[in-house]
Structures are given as structure tokens and as C-alpha cells.
């Protein structure tokens, strides 16, 4: 019996695994730079990479993600995804190479490396915004797999950092460079695998079925009239004046379309901003600034991997939790108490000078709860938003949330200055 055109093709575990790789690819480039901050601090410590890298990344990232919302067809989706991955590979290699081969802590090193990080913000916008656009057309289980992949991205980078530290530990410059070559080389190889999987999956019948929704043309539109053909095969002529008029109207309506979209998912957009304000007010800088069982050079990576594991668990938990706005709002607003518990932990470590084991356990609990609720809130937002808009705009809804996610990170990083100031006061 011939398969009905409207029947959705069946997915399988292999496709879910591919979507996990897509999640890895969407954030791996940026996660890799953050994981190797010690390398950049060694060569360009005066640039304060732990702070400057984030703010340089925000400039073009926010601008282009906003453009991708306003003009949803700015780049063909497939081109955007492939360019995002290839660009991530390029910058993953170019940034550390410029850092290690230019004079250490020199102005030229600051300018070149900073410029590359700035440009990487554009690539991060393509990769993150593109993948969020892409997965928004698929059922929730694949959105969850993609979201979990973003958590795995951080885990993979920190496990890799552990391995290179075990293989070539030490603070000698040649060992620091060797670790960087291994780390960024393996990271690029992972992205190459993601690129191959993307090329295979994008043209599969499974993807074509769901992506066909984004290409549906409203009845009576100019594009539809241009494509109509008479019985003799002659393309219907469209008046050039009408075409130009329509093009101008489409451009003038871009902002109005964004406002219309925002009205439908404004609450999810704002919740996304709030999720990341709370998260980045505390993580990574404020969290890894605390002591953890006297682990030395493994201290920061251990805290980061605890966060990434909790974040990934939270993304998978969405399958078992109510997929409603109300539940998501409760989770995301109540996690605000973590702002106070982490500051209290500063006081325990530096003011009361309690036992390091006790304060370390409190720190782990704080970071783990912060991470789990981050994963739940983020995934629920991306799971709910596509169902609030027409099929044609599902991808734009995903890109919109990606944009507000970056805005939340930016604002959260600003709040982090205040949290760090409190930490400084307790230490002094």
C-alpha cells in the first residue's frame, strides 16, 4: 500500500543521536574557548579573557541573531548551518594559533585575538540560531535530544581537558602548548563529524518531511503566482512594478512581523532571559572562584563538569515533567533563591571559615541545582514556543529564543560583576 504523503516518517534512536550531535555542534566552538581559558590567561592574561571574551562575543552574536529574526530568510538554512560549523572549526584553530605565535601579552596579540573572538560571535550566531531554527520544526523528543546535546558539548570539552591534563600535566610552556594543540585538534574533529552527520540528515526523507512546513507558501502570495505555469508550460508573467512594490512592502513589514511574533511568545522570551541572568550571575566565574576540596588545577574543571552534568540531566528530565508554561515559570522564578545561597557559601568559606568539606558540598549542591533548573527551563522554552506560532514561523520562534538566551547571558554576566564584588569583600 502506498504511503500517504501526510504520514510522518518514523524516527529512531539513530536520528535522536544525530540530534544530540547537532546540539554539540551548536555550542562546541564557544564551550571549547571557555574550557581552555587557562591557556589564554597564560599568553594574554592582561586582556582578562575570562571577561573580555564573553563581551566581545556578544556584540556580533546579538546583532546577527536579531537580524535572523527580523529577516528570517537572510541566509538559506542549510547554508547557515554548514557555514556555522565550518566557521567554528576555523576560529577554534585560528584563535589559539594567533595567541601562541604572537608576542605574549602584547598589544598586537590583544587586537588580533580579540578581533577573531569578535568575528567568532557572528559564527556563533549562525550556528546557534541556525540549529535552534532547524530543530524547532521537529517533535519534542528531538528538541530534547538537541538540547541534551548542548549539555554534552560542555561535558565533552571538560572531559577532554581532564584527559589532556593527565596526559601532559604541568605548567611549563611547552606542555601548555601541547595540551592546546590536542584539545583544539580533537574539538575540530568532533565538529567535522557533526558536519558529516548534518549533510547526511538534512537531505533525508525524515528531515524533508518536517522541514517542508517552513517552505509552505501562503495561498495567493507573490511567490506562488510567479511559480504558476499555464498548461502550455509558460510561466505566468508578473508585473515588474508589482514585484518591486511587494518587495518594499515585505521589508517594511519585517519589524511588524517581529512584534507579532514577540506578542505570541513574549513570556517564553522573557523567561529565557531571566533563566540566563540567574545562571550567568553565578556561573562560571562566581562558582569556580570558590575552593573545592583543595583540587588545585582540577578545581575549576570539576565545578564546570558538575554544572554540565546537571544541565544535561535537567534537559532529559523534561520528558518526565509537565510541558506547560506555568510549571516552567515556577521552576525558573524559584531558582532565584540560588543567588542568595551561593553568596551565603562565600560567607561560609571566607567569613565563618567552616570546614572545607562542608562548604564544598554546599557549593556542589548549589551548582548542581542551578544547572538542573537551567536545563529544564531552557528545554521547556524551546519545546513550547514552536507550538505557539504557525508552522511557517516555528524556526523563527526558535531563533527568537536563541537571541534572548544570548541577551540573558550578557545581562547575567553584568550581574556577575556585583556577585564577584561581594565575594571580593568577604575575602578582604
JONOR-V156888 format. One record per helix or strand of 2 or more residues. SS is the DSSP state (@ for helix, = for strand). FROM is the first residue (numbers start at 1). TO is the last residue. Records with the same first field share a line. If there is no record, write none. Layout:
BEGIN
SS=FROM-TO ; FROM-TO
END
This chain:
BEGIN
@=13-35 ; 37-47 ; 49-70 ; 77-101 ; 107-135 ; 140-167 ; 173-202 ; 205-215 ; 222-227 ; 240-252 ; 254-282 ; 285-288 ; 296-320 ; 325-351 ; 356-388 ; 391-427
END
